[in-house]
Amino acid sequence: MATGLPVIVTAVGANPDVVRDDVDGLVVPPHAPDALAEAIGRLVKDPQLRRQMGASARARVVDGFDRPHLRERIAAEYVAALSRRGRSPAGWSGRSPR
């Protein structure tokens, strides 16, 4: 996705959370070789679809999964986990360290 290419993933784990079906790539059921073959064929036959999904995939990575965004999201999760335990990180300023 970061290289601007559409992806085909199986609907397991976090894959469907990262890859939006028919937007950034294609999501197929696990253990479904016919669905996988169909998805591959669809992208092979349609260069415009590949370009469109590839551009969307790249934008998704840049907008939501680059280092600054991930650093902020991880820091926020860390603070939330500590606060659920009645703690706060020492010296926390509300922003993640750079």
MMTF fields as JSON, N, C-alpha, C and O atoms, coordinates in Angstrom:
{
  "mmtfVersion": "1.0.0",
  "mmtfProducer": "UNKNOWN",
  "numBonds": 391,
  "numAtoms": 392,
  "numGroups": 98,
  "numChains": 1,
  "numModels": 1,
  "chainsPerModel": [1],
  "groupsPerChain": [98],
  "chainIdList": ["A"],
  "bondAtomList": [4, 2, 8, 6, 12, 10, 16, 14, 20, 18, 24, 22, 28, 26, 32, 30, 36, 34, 40, 38, 44, 42, 48, 46, 52, 50, 56, 54, 60, 58, 64, 62, 68, 66, 72, 70, 76, 74, 80, 78, 84, 82, 88, 86, 92, 90, 96, 94, 100, 98, 104, 102, 108, 106, 112, 110, 116, 114, 120, 118, 124, 122, 128, 126, 132, 130, 136, 134, 140, 138, 144, 142, 148, 146, 152, 150, 156, 154, 160, 158, 164, 162, 168, 166, 172, 170, 176, 174, 180, 178, 184, 182, 188, 186, 192, 190, 196, 194, 200, 198, 204, 202, 208, 206, 212, 210, 216, 214, 220, 218, 224, 222, 228, 226, 232, 230, 236, 234, 240, 238, 244, 242, 248, 246, 252, 250, 256, 254, 260, 258, 264, 262, 268, 266, 272, 270, 276, 274, 280, 278, 284, 282, 288, 286, 292, 290, 296, 294, 300, 298, 304, 302, 308, 306, 312, 310, 316, 314, 320, 318, 324, 322, 328, 326, 332, 330, 336, 334, 340, 338, 344, 342, 348, 346, 352, 350, 356, 354, 360, 358, 364, 362, 368, 366, 372, 370, 376, 374, 380, 378, 384, 382, 388, 386],
  "bondOrderList": [1, 1, 1, 1, 1, 1, 1, 1, 1, 1, 1, 1, 1, 1, 1, 1, 1, 1, 1, 1, 1, 1, 1, 1, 1, 1, 1, 1, 1, 1, 1, 1, 1, 1, 1, 1, 1, 1, 1, 1, 1, 1, 1, 1, 1, 1, 1, 1, 1, 1, 1, 1, 1, 1, 1, 1, 1, 1, 1, 1, 1, 1, 1, 1, 1, 1, 1, 1, 1, 1, 1, 1, 1, 1, 1, 1, 1, 1, 1, 1, 1, 1, 1, 1, 1, 1, 1, 1, 1, 1, 1, 1, 1, 1, 1, 1, 1],
  "groupList": [{"groupName": "MET", "atomNameList": ["N", "CA", "C", "O"], "elementList": ["N", "C", "C", "O"], "formalChargeList": [0, 0, 0, 0], "bondAtomList": [1, 0, 2, 1, 3, 2], "bondOrderList": [1, 1, 2], "singleLetterCode": "M", "chemCompType": "L-PEPTIDE LINKING"}, {"groupName": "ALA", "atomNameList": ["N", "CA", "C", "O"], "elementList": ["N", "C", "C", "O"], "formalChargeList": [0, 0, 0, 0], "bondAtomList": [1, 0, 2, 1, 3, 2], "bondOrderList": [1, 1, 2], "singleLetterCode": "A", "chemCompType": "L-PEPTIDE LINKING"}, {"groupName": "THR", "atomNameList": ["N", "CA", "C", "O"], "elementList": ["N", "C", "C", "O"], "formalChargeList": [0, 0, 0, 0], "bondAtomList": [1, 0, 2, 1, 3, 2], "bondOrderList": [1, 1, 2], "singleLetterCode": "T", "chemCompType": "L-PEPTIDE LINKING"}, {"groupName": "GLY", "atomNameList": ["N", "CA", "C", "O"], "elementList": ["N", "C", "C", "O"], "formalChargeList": [0, 0, 0, 0], "bondAtomList": [1, 0, 2, 1, 3, 2], "bondOrderList": [1, 1, 2], "singleLetterCode": "G", "chemCompType": "PEPTIDE LINKING"}, {"groupName": "LEU", "atomNameList": ["N", "CA", "C", "O"], "elementList": ["N", "C", "C", "O"], "formalChargeList": [0, 0, 0, 0], "bondAtomList": [1, 0, 2, 1, 3, 2], "bondOrderList": [1, 1, 2], "singleLetterCode": "L", "chemCompType": "L-PEPTIDE LINKING"}, {"groupName": "PRO", "atomNameList": ["N", "CA", "C", "O"], "elementList": ["N", "C", "C", "O"], "formalChargeList": [0, 0, 0, 0], "bondAtomList": [1, 0, 2, 1, 3, 2], "bondOrderList": [1, 1, 2], "singleLetterCode": "P", "chemCompType": "L-PEPTIDE LINKING"}, {"groupName": "VAL", "atomNameList": ["N", "CA", "C", "O"], "elementList": ["N", "C", "C", "O"], "formalChargeList": [0, 0, 0, 0], "bondAtomList": [1, 0, 2, 1, 3, 2], "bondOrderList": [1, 1, 2], "singleLetterCode": "V", "chemCompType": "L-PEPTIDE LINKING"}, {"groupName": "ILE", "atomNameList": ["N", "CA", "C", "O"], "elementList": ["N", "C", "C", "O"], "formalChargeList": [0, 0, 0, 0], "bondAtomList": [1, 0, 2, 1, 3, 2], "bondOrderList": [1, 1, 2], "singleLetterCode": "I", "chemCompType": "L-PEPTIDE LINKING"}, {"groupName": "ASN", "atomNameList": ["N", "CA", "C", "O"], "elementList": ["N", "C", "C", "O"], "formalChargeList": [0, 0, 0, 0], "bondAtomList": [1, 0, 2, 1, 3, 2], "bondOrderList": [1, 1, 2], "singleLetterCode": "N", "chemCompType": "L-PEPTIDE LINKING"}, {"groupName": "ASP", "atomNameList": ["N", "CA", "C", "O"], "elementList": ["N", "C", "C", "O"], "formalChargeList": [0, 0, 0, 0], "bondAtomList": [1, 0, 2, 1, 3, 2], "bondOrderList": [1, 1, 2], "singleLetterCode": "D", "chemCompType": "L-PEPTIDE LINKING"}, {"groupName": "ARG", "atomNameList": ["N", "CA", "C", "O"], "elementList": ["N", "C", "C", "O"], "formalChargeList": [0, 0, 0, 0], "bondAtomList": [1, 0, 2, 1, 3, 2], "bondOrderList": [1, 1, 2], "singleLetterCode": "R", "chemCompType": "L-PEPTIDE LINKING"}, {"groupName": "HIS", "atomNameList": ["N", "CA", "C", "O"], "elementList": ["N", "C", "C", "O"], "formalChargeList": [0, 0, 0, 0], "bondAtomList": [1, 0, 2, 1, 3, 2], "bondOrderList": [1, 1, 2], "singleLetterCode": "H", "chemCompType": "L-PEPTIDE LINKING"}, {"groupName": "GLU", "atomNameList": ["N", "CA", "C", "O"], "elementList": ["N", "C", "C", "O"], "formalChargeList": [0, 0, 0, 0], "bondAtomList": [1, 0, 2, 1, 3, 2], "bondOrderList": [1, 1, 2], "singleLetterCode": "E", "chemCompType": "L-PEPTIDE LINKING"}, {"groupName": "LYS", "atomNameList": ["N", "CA", "C", "O"], "elementList": ["N", "C", "C", "O"], "formalChargeList": [0, 0, 0, 0], "bondAtomList": [1, 0, 2, 1, 3, 2], "bondOrderList": [1, 1, 2], "singleLetterCode": "K", "chemCompType": "L-PEPTIDE LINKING"}, {"groupName": "GLN", "atomNameList": ["N", "CA", "C", "O"], "elementList": ["N", "C", "C", "O"], "formalChargeList": [0, 0, 0, 0], "bondAtomList": [1, 0, 2, 1, 3, 2], "bondOrderList": [1, 1, 2], "singleLetterCode": "Q", "chemCompType": "L-PEPTIDE LINKING"}, {"groupName": "SER", "atomNameList": ["N", "CA", "C", "O"], "elementList": ["N", "C", "C", "O"], "formalChargeList": [0, 0, 0, 0], "bondAtomList": [1, 0, 2, 1, 3, 2], "bondOrderList": [1, 1, 2], "singleLetterCode": "S", "chemCompType": "L-PEPTIDE LINKING"}, {"groupName": "PHE", "atomNameList": ["N", "CA", "C", "O"], "elementList": ["N", "C", "C", "O"], "formalChargeList": [0, 0, 0, 0], "bondAtomList": [1, 0, 2, 1, 3, 2], "bondOrderList": [1, 1, 2], "singleLetterCode": "F", "chemCompType": "L-PEPTIDE LINKING"}, {"groupName": "TYR", "atomNameList": ["N", "CA", "C", "O"], "elementList": ["N", "C", "C", "O"], "formalChargeList": [0, 0, 0, 0], "bondAtomList": [1, 0, 2, 1, 3, 2], "bondOrderList": [1, 1, 2], "singleLetterCode": "Y", "chemCompType": "L-PEPTIDE LINKING"}, {"groupName": "TRP", "atomNameList": ["N", "CA", "C", "O"], "elementList": ["N", "C", "C", "O"], "formalChargeList": [0, 0, 0, 0], "bondAtomList": [1, 0, 2, 1, 3, 2], "bondOrderList": [1, 1, 2], "singleLetterCode": "W", "chemCompType": "L-PEPTIDE LINKING"}],
  "groupTypeList": [0, 1, 2, 3, 4, 5, 6, 7, 6, 2, 1, 6, 3, 1, 8, 5, 9, 6, 6, 10, 9, 9, 6, 9, 3, 4, 6, 6, 5, 5, 11, 1, 5, 9, 1, 4, 1, 12, 1, 7, 3, 10, 4, 6, 13, 9, 5, 14, 4, 10, 10, 14, 0, 3, 1, 15, 1, 10, 1, 10, 6, 6, 9, 3, 16, 9, 10, 5, 11, 4, 10, 12, 10, 7, 1, 1, 12, 17, 6, 1, 1, 4, 15, 10, 10, 3, 10, 15, 5, 1, 3, 18, 15, 3, 10, 15, 5, 10],
  "groupIdList": [1, 2, 3, 4, 5, 6, 7, 8, 9, 10, 11, 12, 13, 14, 15, 16, 17, 18, 19, 20, 21, 22, 23, 24, 25, 26, 27, 28, 29, 30, 31, 32, 33, 34, 35, 36, 37, 38, 39, 40, 41, 42, 43, 44, 45, 46, 47, 48, 49, 50, 51, 52, 53, 54, 55, 56, 57, 58, 59, 60, 61, 62, 63, 64, 65, 66, 67, 68, 69, 70, 71, 72, 73, 74, 75, 76, 77, 78, 79, 80, 81, 82, 83, 84, 85, 86, 87, 88, 89, 90, 91, 92, 93, 94, 95, 96, 97, 98],
  "secStructList": [7, 6, 6, 1, 7, 7, 3, 3, 3, 3, 1, 1, 6, 6, 2, 2, 2, 2, 1, 7, 5, 6, 6, 6, 3, 3, 3, 3, 7, 6, 6, 7, 2, 2, 2, 2, 2, 2, 2, 2, 2, 2, 2, 2, 2, 7, 2, 2, 2, 2, 2, 2, 2, 2, 2, 2, 2, 2, 2, 2, 2, 2, 2, 2, 1, 1, 2, 2, 2, 2, 2, 2, 2, 2, 2, 2, 2, 2, 2, 2, 2, 2, 2, 2, 6, 6, 7, 7, 7, 6, 6, 7, 7, 1, 1, 7, 7, 7],
  "xCoordList": [0.83, 0.0, 0.872, 0.561, 1.959, 2.829, 3.471, 3.854, 3.591, 4.187, 3.162, 3.505, 1.917, 0.873, 0.274, -0.224, 0.322, -0.265, -1.461, -1.458, -2.487, -3.616, -3.17, -2.212, -3.851, -3.516, -4.735, -5.878, -4.454, -5.505, -5.155, -4.061, -6.074, -5.847, -7.008, -8.102, -6.745, -7.83, -8.444, -7.773, -9.695, -10.434, -10.117, -10.971, -8.874, -8.434, -7.67, -7.109, -7.657, -6.931, -7.367, -8.554, -6.377, -6.651, -6.716, -6.934, -6.534, -6.538, -7.751, -7.578, -8.97, -10.127, -10.192, -10.89, -9.474, -9.432, -8.489, -8.681, -7.479, -6.482, -6.874, -6.803, -7.282, -7.617, -9.131, -9.877, -9.568, -10.994, -11.339, -10.804, -12.236, -12.597, -13.156, -14.015, -12.657, -13.051, -12.646, -13.105, -11.796, -11.299, -9.775, -9.218, -9.103, -7.638, -7.135, -5.965, -8.018, -7.666, -8.89, -10.025, -8.63, -9.731, -9.548, -8.439, -10.637, -10.64, -11.418, -12.568, -10.769, -11.41, -11.514, -10.749, -12.452, -12.571, -11.337, -10.702, -11.0, -9.89, -10.263, -11.434, -9.262, -9.457, -10.434, -11.217, -10.382, -11.291, -10.465, -10.413, -9.827, -8.957, -9.689, -9.1, -10.944, -11.698, -11.896, -11.789, -12.182, -12.352, -11.025, -11.002, -9.938, -8.623, -8.31, -7.848, -8.559, -8.313, -9.164, -8.69, -10.398, -11.289, -10.761, -10.778, -10.296, -9.762, -8.512, -8.359, -7.627, -6.424, -6.821, -6.308, -7.73, -8.185, -8.804, -8.604, -9.55, -10.197, -9.163, -9.318, -8.113, -7.079, -6.225, -5.81, -5.97, -5.178, -5.894, -5.26, -7.191, -7.974, -8.316, -8.739, -8.142, -8.623, -7.52, -7.404, -6.713, -5.633, -6.127, -5.463, -7.283, -7.826, -8.164, -7.889, -8.75, -9.071, -7.787, -7.734, -6.756, -5.471, -4.923, -4.477, -4.952, -4.436, -5.25, -4.694, -6.567, -7.451, -7.238, -7.062, -7.253, -7.051, -5.64, -5.443, -4.666, -3.288, -3.118, -2.449, -3.713, -3.643, -4.334, -3.836, -5.474, -6.196, -5.4, -5.356, -4.774, -3.971, -2.811, -2.541, -2.131, -0.996, -1.462, -0.822, -2.566, -3.088, -3.462, -3.249, -4.014, -4.396, -3.178, -3.211, -2.115, -0.888, -0.308, 0.051, -0.215, 0.361, -0.479, 0.064, -1.807, -2.696, -2.839, -3.035, -2.744, -3.043, -1.995, -2.121, -0.955, -0.015, 1.444, 2.342, 1.693, 3.076, 3.594, 2.806, 4.872, 5.475, 4.886, 4.554, 4.738, 4.167, 2.762, 2.448, 1.922, 0.574, 0.616, -0.082, 1.424, 1.504, 2.057, 1.584, 3.047, 3.631, 2.555, 2.462, 1.749, 0.687, -0.365, -0.827, -0.736, -1.752, -1.245, -1.988, 0.006, 0.572, 0.672, 0.345, 1.119, 1.212, -0.16, -0.292, -1.171, -2.526, -3.033, -3.677, -2.752, -3.157, -2.434, -3.03, -1.172, -0.379, -0.962, -1.138, -1.254, -1.833, -3.205, -3.517, -4.011, -5.341, -5.222, -5.979, -4.275, -4.089, -3.641, -4.109, -2.748, -2.303, -3.437, -3.598, -4.212, -5.289, -6.357, -6.98, -6.574, -7.528, -7.035, -7.827, -5.749, -5.156, -4.904, -4.291, -5.387, -5.234, -3.839, -3.438, -3.095, -1.733, -1.601, -2.458, -0.528, -0.203, 1.299, 2.056, 1.735, 3.167, 3.905, 3.415, 5.082, 5.888, 6.292, 6.793, 6.071, 6.481, 5.65, 6.078, 4.453, 3.633, 3.149, 2.584, 3.379, 3.009, 1.797, 1.351, 1.256, 0.131, 0.549, -0.301, 1.833, 2.345, 3.391, 4.079, 3.501, 4.507, 5.885, 6.002, 6.93, 8.287, 8.654, 8.167, 9.474, 9.904, 11.277, 11.807],
  "yCoordList": [-1.191, 0.0, 1.251, 2.225, 1.23, 2.396, 2.728, 3.873, 1.742, 1.977, 2.41, 2.615, 2.55, 2.988, 1.866, 2.086, 0.667, -0.479, -0.996, -0.967, -1.47, -2.082, -3.431, -4.03, -3.887, -5.173, -6.076, -5.625, -7.356, -8.349, -9.043, -9.59, -9.023, -9.643, -10.564, -10.446, -11.479, -12.308, -11.619, -10.858, -11.888, -11.26, -11.967, -12.622, -11.819, -12.377, -11.298, -10.379, -11.421, -10.469, -9.042, -8.75, -8.161, -6.738, -6.349, -5.179, -7.297, -6.963, -6.138, -5.121, -6.536, -5.734, -4.348, -3.464, -4.155, -2.835, -1.896, -0.681, -2.463, -1.668, -1.472, -0.36, -2.54, -2.495, -2.373, -3.275, -1.263, -1.064, -1.734, -1.371, -2.711, -3.493, -2.596, -1.749, -2.797, -2.022, -0.556, 0.251, -0.202, 1.166, 1.168, 1.775, 0.475, 0.402, -0.885, -0.998, -1.834, -3.147, -4.037, -3.567, -5.32, -6.282, -7.202, -7.65, -7.474, -8.374, -9.615, -9.535, -10.766, -12.034, -12.907, -12.73, -13.844, -14.749, -15.644, -15.952, -16.059, -16.996, -18.363, -18.739, -19.077, -20.44, -20.468, -21.407, -19.437, -19.346, -19.068, -17.934, -20.104, -19.886, -19.33, -18.577, -19.675, -19.133, -17.621, -16.878, -17.176, -15.741, -15.007, -13.9, -15.619, -15.02, -14.914, -13.874, -15.978, -15.967, -14.899, -14.208, -14.771, -13.752, -12.342, -11.476, -12.124, -10.811, -10.489, -9.366, -11.458, -11.241, -10.907, -9.955, -11.69, -11.448, -10.076, -9.417, -9.65, -8.336, -7.22, -6.291, -7.314, -6.278, -6.374, -5.356, -7.58, -7.757, -7.135, -6.51, -7.301, -6.857, -5.369, -4.834, -4.7, -3.312, -2.364, -2.131, -1.818, -0.921, 0.337, 0.83, 0.856, 2.049, 1.729, 2.534, 0.577, 0.167, 0.029, 0.462, -0.57, -0.704, 0.665, 0.858, 1.618, 2.962, 3.642, 4.239, 3.542, 4.182, 3.586, 4.321, 2.26, 1.614, 1.867, 2.06, 1.866, 2.122, 3.51, 3.676, 4.502, 5.865, 5.972, 6.638, 5.32, 5.327, 4.613, 5.059, 3.501, 2.744, 3.593, 3.634, 4.267, 5.123, 6.241, 6.51, 6.886, 7.969, 7.453, 8.14, 6.255, 5.679, 5.464, 5.759, 4.955, 4.726, 6.053, 6.193, 7.02, 8.318, 9.018, 9.604, 8.959, 9.666, 8.992, 9.669, 7.671, 7.019, 6.119, 5.693, 5.815, 4.827, 5.26, 4.422, 6.546, 6.989, 7.117, 7.05, 7.295, 7.294, 8.322, 7.96, 9.583, 10.535, 10.134, 10.233, 9.683, 9.279, 8.062, 8.021, 7.081, 5.881, 6.206, 5.675, 7.07, 7.452, 8.076, 7.75, 8.963, 9.604, 8.588, 8.628, 7.685, 6.685, 5.731, 5.385, 5.306, 4.408, 5.119, 4.54, 6.368, 7.131, 7.287, 7.154, 7.565, 7.724, 6.415, 6.427, 5.291, 3.984, 3.696, 3.164, 4.043, 3.848, 4.644, 4.12, 5.901, 6.757, 6.229, 6.214, 5.806, 5.272, 4.015, 3.835, 3.149, 1.919, 2.246, 1.631, 3.199, 3.594, 4.239, 3.964, 5.086, 5.765, 4.775, 4.974, 3.712, 2.681, 1.994, 1.439, 2.036, 1.437, 2.49, 2.201, 3.715, 4.77, 5.356, 5.91, 5.244, 5.764, 6.766, 6.847, 7.516, 8.392, 8.314, 8.135, 8.443, 8.355, 9.542, 10.671, 9.29, 10.353, 11.358, 10.987, 12.619, 13.669, 13.763, 14.374, 13.163, 13.187, 14.592, 15.245, 15.057, 16.419, 16.448, 17.524, 15.275, 15.237, 15.006, 14.846, 14.989, 14.716, 13.623, 13.493, 12.848, 11.799, 12.401, 13.439, 11.768, 12.265, 12.109, 11.196, 12.957, 12.892, 12.327, 12.196],
  "zCoordList": [0.0, 0.0, 0.0, -0.687, 0.765, 0.845, -0.494, -0.733, -1.362, -2.677, -3.712, -4.876, -3.302, -4.223, -5.038, -6.142, -4.498, -5.182, -4.406, -3.175, -5.107, -4.4, -3.839, -4.329, -2.84, -2.231, -2.224, -2.307, -2.123, -1.919, -0.615, -0.473, 0.333, 1.637, 1.975, 1.423, 2.888, 3.395, 4.612, 5.309, 4.855, 5.954, 7.265, 7.862, 7.696, 8.973, 9.733, 9.136, 11.037, 11.858, 11.591, 11.444, 11.533, 11.335, 9.859, 9.544, 8.957, 7.532, 7.107, 6.436, 7.471, 7.04, 7.69, 7.192, 8.788, 9.419, 8.676, 8.677, 8.049, 7.345, 5.884, 5.361, 5.234, 3.811, 3.659, 4.039, 3.108, 2.867, 1.538, 0.49, 1.596, 0.422, -0.679, -0.434, -1.882, -3.065, -2.991, -3.799, -2.036, -1.93, -2.056, -2.97, -1.117, -1.117, -1.75, -2.117, -1.87, -2.385, -2.281, -2.203, -2.284, -2.227, -1.026, -0.736, -0.34, 0.816, 0.416, -0.015, 0.568, 0.214, 1.455, 2.404, 1.458, 2.605, 2.714, 1.706, 3.93, 4.074, 3.494, 3.454, 3.058, 2.536, 1.361, 1.219, 0.524, -0.618, -1.879, -2.355, -2.412, -3.573, -4.784, -5.558, -4.967, -6.104, -5.955, -6.931, -4.74, -4.495, -4.701, -5.239, -4.279, -4.48, -5.967, -6.434, -6.701, -8.148, -8.837, -9.738, -8.418, -8.995, -8.709, -9.583, -7.478, -7.111, -7.93, -8.41, -8.09, -8.898, -10.329, -10.916, -10.884, -12.25, -12.421, -13.441, -11.43, -11.505, -11.603, -12.396, -10.797, -10.842, -12.107, -12.66, -12.553, -13.782, -14.973, -15.824, -15.035, -16.199, -16.196, -17.221, -15.07, -14.976, -14.486, -13.283, -15.397, -14.99, -14.273, -13.362, -14.677, -14.011, -12.555, -11.665, -12.31, -10.94, -10.127, -8.976, -10.715, -10.022, -9.64, -8.509, -10.57, -10.28, -9.178, -8.257, -9.29, -8.305, -6.912, -5.94, -6.815, -5.517, -4.993, -3.793, -5.892, -5.476, -4.891, -3.871, -5.521, -5.003, -3.652, -2.745, -3.521, -2.247, -1.161, -0.015, -1.532, -0.574, -0.066, 1.134, -0.981, -0.6, 0.331, 1.347, -0.01, 0.832, 2.216, 3.215, 2.279, 3.579, 4.46, 5.654, 3.88, 4.649, 5.121, 6.29, 4.228, 4.58, 5.639, 6.575, 5.496, 6.424, 7.782, 8.791, 7.819, 9.083, 9.669, 10.817, 8.908, 9.396, 9.28, 9.371, 9.083, 9.048, 10.479, 11.422, 10.656, 11.993, 12.949, 14.078, 12.557, 13.524, 13.99, 15.177, 13.056, 13.445, 14.363, 15.377, 14.014, 14.842, 16.225, 17.23, 16.27, 17.56, 18.448, 19.632, 17.888, 18.665, 19.114, 20.254, 18.219, 18.564, 19.643, 20.562, 19.539, 20.545, 21.882, 22.919, 21.87, 23.116, 23.764, 24.98, 22.965, 23.503, 24.103, 25.152, 23.452, 23.988, 25.304, 26.241, 25.368, 26.582, 27.748, 28.848, 27.493, 28.531, 28.949, 30.14, 28.013, 28.339, 29.192, 30.145, 28.853, 29.635, 31.049, 32.007, 31.187, 32.522, 33.316, 34.505, 32.671, 33.395, 33.85, 34.893, 33.077, 33.517, 34.788, 35.55, 35.004, 36.216, 37.302, 38.329, 37.059, 38.05, 38.103, 39.126, 37.017, 36.972, 35.834, 34.955, 35.866, 34.737, 34.514, 35.469, 33.289, 33.025, 33.609, 33.562, 34.161, 34.752, 33.684, 32.623, 33.973, 33.053, 31.8, 30.82, 31.807, 30.595, 30.333, 31.211, 29.102, 28.746, 27.821, 27.422, 27.475, 26.563, 25.121, 24.245, 24.873, 23.524, 23.624, 24.637, 22.572, 22.577, 22.349, 21.698, 22.873, 22.641, 21.173, 20.506, 20.684, 19.274, 19.168, 18.065]
}
